[in-house]
Amino acid sequence: MKAVQFTGYGEVSKSIKVSEIEKPIINKNEVLIETYAAGVNPLDIKVIEGDLKSVSTFKLPATLGYDISGVIIEKGEHVTDFNIGDEIFSKVKKQGTFTEFVAINKNLIGLKPKNISFEEAASLPLVGLTAIQALKRGKLKSSESILIHAGSGGVGSFAIQYAKSIGAYLYTTTSTENVKWVKELGADRVIDYKTVDYRAIVKDIDMVLDTLGNEFTEDAFKVIKNKGSVITLVGPVDAETANRMKLNKIIQLFLAFKRRKITKQIKLKSAFYSLLFMRDNAKQLHEIKELVATGKIKINIDKVFPLNETLNALLYVKKGHTKGKVVLKIK
Ligand SMILES: NC(=O)c1ccc[n+]([C@@H]2O[C@H](COP(=O)([O-])OP(=O)(O)OC[C@H]3O[C@@H](n4cnc5c(N)ncnc54)[C@H](OP(=O)(O)O)[C@@H]3O)[C@@H](O)[C@H]2O)c1
């Protein structure tokens, strides 16, 4: 079967190829999925460029991709909740969805929402789980306010609609051409980052979802109220996460040094700061299915590429201006 793999760490255009690999054999707890579509994420690029080498290692060449939608064509004897022919979507644990068939543990799949296409379903798992987990970690309530950076991106466009379903007041940032669309997603106040400095508008809010990092992480503390929350997807590792990862003393010291400015801000605002690493969660996949089925979450597919044009899909996502999501159509 065909698979898009990366062969070494480095520049995306020099590191991927289309390979012929063996079709997987499932174990008792797995299903075999015929892949219909696979979502493309900035994470796929970070993996190729070696940004995650310290936390995740791959035996190369390795098949790319985390998001998938497709149909169950075989199941292991311990799989009782799903049947052959079921249409599913999933975010797999160890990457490998840019291929025609994928073996997935039964605990990582959810039934695909019936009212959307396979391409739309494949765009949802990673960003949907991230947005849900981030807003839950920040304990966002209906009476509260949030700033979601990059509202037109994969995570941002889901998070806006999810925050709206909670009932929160929400600010978001995007560029001029996406202002109207992002407003339609449910943002109360859309700030065009090309013309306006959001720090002049957003004040005393309860939570920031930081999808951009660098100065955006530090500045988040300037717009939250005392005891507010900053949940980052890309900022420095917080002390609690570093402890949980059981990192050695030298790495802990290095991370503490890297977040020194943030530590100062946390103290000044008595704030809650956390770096989220999204996790697989079948219960939340079901929550996504319900949100989509009831029309609370709508999906915007920016571009669809065939599997043999994966490189173009990755280079497009790497530009950082995706409107919604980019997907590979595999069947
Ligand atoms: N830690 C985790 O578990 C986790 C999980 C998911 C994602 N992430 C990370 O979170 C980041 C966002 O992910 P994503 O999938 O949402 O990315 P994405 O879809 O590629 O985001 C693209 C969007 O960012 C917007 N953008 C770019 N610069 C901006 C700026 N200065 N201000 C406001 N918006 C800006 C663009 O809007 P315009 O075109 O209008 O500029 C575009 O719509 C990535 O770095 C990703 O790797 C981490």
The ligand as an SDF file (V2000), in Angstrom:
LIG
                    3D

 48 52  0  0  0  0  0  0  0  0999 V2000
    0.3420   21.6030   22.2670 N   0  0  0  0  0  0  0  0  0  0  0  0
   -0.5530   20.9450   21.5570 C   0  0  0  0  0  0  0  0  0  0  0  0
   -1.0560   19.8890   21.9800 O   0  0  0  0  0  0  0  0  0  0  0  0
   -0.9930   21.4960   20.2240 C   0  0  0  0  0  0  0  0  0  0  0  0
   -2.1300   20.9980   19.6100 C   0  0  0  0  0  0  0  0  0  0  0  0
   -2.5450   21.5700   18.4010 C   0  0  0  0  0  0  0  0  0  0  0  0
   -1.8050   22.6170   17.8320 C   0  0  0  0  0  0  0  0  0  0  0  0
   -0.6890   23.0280   18.4480 N   0  0  0  0  0  0  0  0  0  0  0  0
    0.0910   24.1470   17.8780 C   0  0  0  0  0  0  0  0  0  0  0  0
   -0.7210   25.3100   17.9430 O   0  0  0  0  0  0  0  0  0  0  0  0
   -0.4350   26.1600   16.8370 C   0  0  0  0  0  0  0  0  0  0  0  0
   -1.7270   26.4860   16.1080 C   0  0  0  0  0  0  0  0  0  0  0  0
   -2.2200   25.3020   15.4910 O   0  0  0  0  0  0  0  0  0  0  0  0
   -3.2860   25.3850   14.3090 P   0  0  0  0  0  0  0  0  0  0  0  0
   -3.5270   24.0020   13.8420 O   0  0  0  0  0  0  0  0  0  0  0  0
   -4.4400   26.2120   14.7130 O   0  0  0  0  0  0  0  0  0  0  0  0
   -2.4330   26.1890   13.2130 O   0  0  0  0  0  0  0  0  0  0  0  0
   -2.8780   26.7640   11.8060 P   0  0  0  0  0  0  0  0  0  0  0  0
   -4.2140   26.2410   11.4220 O   0  0  0  0  0  0  0  0  0  0  0  0
   -1.7590   26.5630   10.8640 O   0  0  0  0  0  0  0  0  0  0  0  0
   -3.0090   28.3510   12.0910 O   0  0  0  0  0  0  0  0  0  0  0  0
   -3.0350   29.1990   11.0010 C   0  0  0  0  0  0  0  0  0  0  0  0
   -3.7520   30.4770   11.3680 C   0  0  0  0  0  0  0  0  0  0  0  0
   -2.9200   31.3210   12.1730 O   0  0  0  0  0  0  0  0  0  0  0  0
   -3.3010   32.6620   11.9180 C   0  0  0  0  0  0  0  0  0  0  0  0
   -2.2430   33.5840   12.2780 N   0  0  0  0  0  0  0  0  0  0  0  0
   -0.9550   33.6130   11.8390 C   0  0  0  0  0  0  0  0  0  0  0  0
   -0.2920   34.6470   12.4330 N   0  0  0  0  0  0  0  0  0  0  0  0
   -1.1870   35.2810   13.2470 C   0  0  0  0  0  0  0  0  0  0  0  0
   -1.1100   36.4130   14.1140 C   0  0  0  0  0  0  0  0  0  0  0  0
    0.0240   37.1090   14.2730 N   0  0  0  0  0  0  0  0  0  0  0  0
   -2.2070   36.7730   14.8010 N   0  0  0  0  0  0  0  0  0  0  0  0
   -3.3700   36.0960   14.6660 C   0  0  0  0  0  0  0  0  0  0  0  0
   -3.5080   35.0180   13.8500 N   0  0  0  0  0  0  0  0  0  0  0  0
   -2.4240   34.6230   13.1430 C   0  0  0  0  0  0  0  0  0  0  0  0
   -3.5730   32.6740   10.4270 C   0  0  0  0  0  0  0  0  0  0  0  0
   -4.5050   33.6900   10.1580 O   0  0  0  0  0  0  0  0  0  0  0  0
   -4.2560   34.7350    8.9430 P   0  0  0  0  0  0  0  0  0  0  0  0
   -4.1530   33.8970    7.6980 O   0  0  0  0  0  0  0  0  0  0  0  0
   -5.4690   35.5700    9.0070 O   0  0  0  0  0  0  0  0  0  0  0  0
   -2.9610   35.4220    9.2500 O   0  0  0  0  0  0  0  0  0  0  0  0
   -4.1250   31.2740   10.1380 C   0  0  0  0  0  0  0  0  0  0  0  0
   -5.5340   31.2540    9.9810 O   0  0  0  0  0  0  0  0  0  0  0  0
    0.6030   25.4150   15.9980 C   0  0  0  0  0  0  0  0  0  0  0  0
    1.8840   25.8700   16.3220 O   0  0  0  0  0  0  0  0  0  0  0  0
    0.4280   23.9700   16.4130 C   0  0  0  0  0  0  0  0  0  0  0  0
    1.5810   23.1820   16.2190 O   0  0  0  0  0  0  0  0  0  0  0  0
   -0.2460   22.5080   19.6300 C   0  0  0  0  0  0  0  0  0  0  0  0
  1  2  1  0
  2  3  2  0
  2  4  1  0
  4  5  1  0
  4 48  2  0
  5  6  2  0
  6  7  1  0
  7  8  2  0
  8  9  1  0
  8 48  1  0
  9 10  1  0
  9 46  1  0
 10 11  1  0
 11 12  1  0
 11 44  1  0
 12 13  1  0
 13 14  1  0
 14 15  2  0
 14 16  1  0
 14 17  1  0
 17 18  1  0
 18 19  2  0
 18 20  1  0
 18 21  1  0
 21 22  1  0
 22 23  1  0
 23 24  1  0
 23 42  1  0
 24 25  1  0
 25 26  1  0
 25 36  1  0
 26 27  1  0
 26 35  1  0
 27 28  2  0
 28 29  1  0
 29 30  1  0
 29 35  2  0
 30 31  1  0
 30 32  2  0
 32 33  1  0
 33 34  2  0
 34 35  1  0
 36 37  1  0
 36 42  1  0
 37 38  1  0
 38 39  2  0
 38 40  1  0
 38 41  1  0
 42 43  1  0
 44 45  1  0
 44 46  1  0
 46 47  1  0
M  CHG  2   8   1  16  -1
M  END
$$$$
